[in-house]
Amino acid sequence: LQQGVFELEPGMSVRDTILVLTRAQAPNELTLTFIEGWTREEMGTYVARAGVGSVSDWDRVARPDLEGYLFPDTYRFFPDVTMEEIVERMREEFDRKVDSDLRAEIDRQGKTLHDVITMASIIEREVRGTEDRKMVSDIFWKRVAIGMGLQADSTVNYITGNDTPSISYEDREIDSPYNTYKYRGLPPGPISNPSLDSIRAAIYPTSNDYYFFLTDPEGDVHYAKTLDEHNVNRAKYIR
């Protein structure tokens, strides 16, 4: 061990604690940074490129039902880390970040954790910035409540594997329960692994009178109360 000050986090495993305490002697530690909003598939490609197993190994360990529950963050591991250890660490971090207070509030609202994480995963891929996320959260929850389609392009991109700011008419007609243009309500599950900011936005939306929004090419979000107002915004900001 080297003399010095080390930063330890609550809930760290013995293995990770040892890594922190010995990192001055372990320059070959493996650092993995998972980007907020990545899908399970994107994470698998990244891990495989980092030299930890293959994409098929990741698919076997990070099962489809874990989409949304693999917390995106920067993690440090021993170089010989396994897929199982990576996924376990990400799941532990999810449980640590989505704590008992947040879960109690979800219960108080009469929602399920799965619904909230699904909503957060859509918000994550739709807009950036805390305030816009909270605004869009309210819009989406209102649409769910009145049986109006979410019509979120991000859900269609999840089906096609694309990442385009706008989708084609043909894509909107894809018959999939994840297509929120074709099916009302939330999709069957998360479409990404959201940040804590998006999760909190899904739990604590900012009440507003809007039912429509769009993001312009510069990333600014424009809101509308009616479809007519929304169409004006489309003509003005989307070229």
C-alpha positions in Angstrom: 0.0 0.0 0.0 1.0 3.6 -0.7 0.7 6.4 1.9 -2.0 8.9 0.9 -5.7 9.9 0.9 -8.1 7.5 -0.8 -11.7 8.1 -1.7 -14.0 5.2 -0.7 -17.7 5.0 -1.4 -20.5 3.5 0.7 -21.4 0.0 -0.4 -18.1 -0.7 -2.2 -17.2 -4.4 -2.4 -14.0 -5.7 -0.8 -12.6 -6.2 -4.3 -13.2 -2.6 -5.3 -11.9 -1.3 -2.0 -8.7 -3.1 -2.5 -8.5 -1.7 -6.0 -8.8 1.9 -4.7 -6.2 1.3 -2.0 -3.7 -0.2 -4.4 -4.3 1.7 -7.5 -1.0 3.6 -7.2 0.6 0.2 -7.7 -1.9 -1.0 -10.4 -1.6 1.2 -13.5 -3.2 -1.5 -15.6 -6.6 -1.2 -13.9 -9.5 -1.2 -16.4 -11.7 1.9 -16.4 -15.1 1.6 -18.2 -17.3 4.6 -18.8 -20.9 3.8 -19.7 -22.7 6.8 -21.3 -26.1 7.8 -19.9 -28.8 6.7 -22.3 -26.9 3.9 -23.9 -28.9 0.8 -24.6 -27.9 -2.6 -23.4 -26.7 -3.4 -26.9 -24.5 -0.3 -27.0 -23.0 -1.2 -23.7 -22.2 -4.7 -24.9 -20.4 -3.4 -28.0 -18.4 -1.1 -25.8 -17.4 -3.8 -23.3 -16.4 -6.2 -26.0 -14.2 -3.5 -27.7 -12.6 -2.9 -24.3 -11.4 -6.5 -24.4 -13.8 -8.1 -21.9 -15.3 -11.1 -23.6 -17.6 -10.9 -26.6 -20.9 -9.3 -27.5 -22.6 -12.7 -27.2 -21.1 -13.1 -23.7 -22.6 -9.7 -22.7 -26.0 -10.7 -24.2 -25.9 -13.9 -22.1 -25.1 -12.1 -18.8 -26.8 -8.7 -19.3 -30.2 -10.2 -20.1 -32.9 -8.3 -22.1 -34.9 -7.8 -18.9 -32.0 -5.8 -17.4 -32.4 -3.0 -20.0 -32.9 0.2 -18.0 -31.4 -1.3 -14.8 -27.7 -1.1 -15.7 -26.6 2.1 -14.2 -24.5 4.3 -16.5 -21.4 5.6 -14.7 -17.6 5.3 -14.7 -16.3 2.1 -13.0 -12.9 0.8 -12.2 -12.1 -2.9 -12.3 -9.2 -5.3 -12.2 -8.0 -6.1 -15.7 -9.2 -9.7 -15.4 -12.8 -8.6 -14.5 -15.6 -10.8 -15.9 -18.8 -9.9 -17.6 -20.7 -11.1 -14.5 -18.8 -8.8 -12.2 -19.4 -5.8 -14.5 -23.1 -6.4 -14.6 -23.3 -7.1 -10.9 -21.5 -3.8 -10.1 -23.9 -1.9 -12.4 -26.9 -3.4 -10.8 -25.6 -2.7 -7.4 -25.0 1.0 -8.4 -28.6 1.2 -9.7 -30.0 -0.1 -6.4 -27.8 2.4 -4.6 -28.8 5.4 -6.7 -32.5 4.5 -6.9 -32.8 4.4 -3.1 -35.6 3.7 -0.7 -36.7 7.3 -0.6 -37.2 7.4 -4.4 -38.9 4.0 -4.4 -41.2 5.2 -1.6 -42.3 8.2 -3.6 -43.0 5.9 -6.6 -45.2 3.8 -4.5 -46.9 6.9 -3.1 -47.8 8.0 -6.6 -49.3 4.6 -7.4 -46.7 3.8 -10.1 -44.3 0.9 -10.5 -40.6 1.1 -10.6 -40.7 -0.5 -14.1 -43.0 2.1 -15.4 -40.9 4.9 -14.0 -37.6 3.5 -15.4 -39.4 3.0 -18.8 -40.5 6.6 -18.7 -37.1 7.8 -17.6 -35.4 5.8 -20.5 -37.6 7.6 -23.0 -37.0 11.0 -21.4 -33.3 10.4 -21.5 -33.3 9.9 -25.3 -35.7 12.7 -26.0 -34.3 15.8 -24.4 -31.3 17.1 -22.5 -31.2 19.3 -19.4 -32.9 18.8 -16.1 -35.8 21.4 -16.6 -36.7 20.1 -20.1 -36.7 16.6 -18.8 -39.1 17.5 -16.0 -41.3 19.3 -18.4 -41.4 16.5 -20.9 -42.0 14.0 -18.1 -45.3 15.8 -17.3 -46.3 15.9 -20.9 -45.7 12.2 -21.3 -47.5 11.2 -18.0 -50.5 13.3 -19.0 -50.6 11.5 -22.4 -50.5 8.2 -20.7 -53.3 9.3 -18.3 -55.7 10.3 -21.1 -54.8 7.4 -23.5 -52.9 9.6 -26.0 -50.0 8.1 -27.8 -46.5 9.2 -26.6 -45.4 9.5 -30.2 -41.8 9.4 -29.1 -39.3 9.1 -32.0 -36.8 7.5 -29.6 -39.0 4.5 -29.1 -39.1 3.9 -32.9 -35.3 4.3 -33.1 -35.0 1.6 -30.4 -36.8 -0.8 -32.8 -34.8 0.1 -35.8 -31.4 0.6 -34.1 -31.1 4.0 -35.6 -30.3 7.3 -33.8 -31.9 9.9 -36.0 -33.6 13.1 -34.9 -36.6 12.4 -37.0 -38.1 9.2 -38.3 -39.8 8.2 -41.6 -43.4 7.6 -42.2 -42.6 3.9 -42.9 -40.8 3.6 -39.5 -43.9 5.0 -37.7 -45.9 2.1 -39.2 -43.7 -0.6 -37.8 -45.8 -3.1 -35.9 -44.1 -3.3 -32.5 -45.3 -2.7 -29.0 -42.3 -0.3 -28.7 -43.8 1.9 -31.4 -45.5 4.6 -29.4 -46.9 6.1 -32.6 -48.9 2.9 -33.2 -49.6 1.8 -29.6 -50.8 4.0 -26.7 -49.3 4.0 -23.2 -45.8 3.0 -22.2 -43.8 0.5 -24.2 -43.2 -3.0 -22.6 -40.0 -1.8 -21.0 -37.1 0.7 -21.0 -35.4 1.7 -24.3 -32.2 2.8 -22.7 -30.3 2.9 -19.4 -31.2 6.3 -18.0 -29.3 8.7 -15.8 -30.4 9.5 -12.3 -31.4 12.9 -13.6 -33.9 11.4 -16.0 -35.1 9.0 -13.3 -35.8 11.8 -10.9 -37.5 13.8 -13.7 -39.8 10.8 -14.3 -40.7 10.8 -10.6 -40.8 14.6 -10.0 -42.3 16.1 -13.2 -42.8 19.9 -13.6 -46.5 20.5 -13.9 -47.4 22.5 -17.1 -50.2 23.0 -19.6 -48.4 21.6 -22.6 -49.2 18.4 -24.6 -46.6 18.7 -27.4 -42.9 19.5 -27.7 -40.1 19.3 -30.3 -36.4 19.7 -30.2 -34.8 21.9 -32.9 -31.5 21.1 -34.6 -29.7 23.3 -32.0 -31.1 21.2 -29.2 -33.6 23.8 -27.9 -37.0 22.4 -26.9 -40.2 24.2 -28.0 -43.5 23.5 -26.3 -47.1 23.8 -27.5 -50.6 23.4 -25.9 -52.4 22.3 -29.1 -51.6 20.4 -32.2 -52.0 23.6 -34.3 -49.4 25.4 -32.2 -47.2 22.3 -32.5 -47.5 22.3 -36.3 -46.5 26.0 -36.3 -43.4 25.1 -34.3 -42.6 22.3 -36.7 -42.8 24.6 -39.7 -40.7 27.2 -37.9 -38.0 25.1 -36.3 -37.8 21.8 -38.2 -36.5 22.3 -41.8 
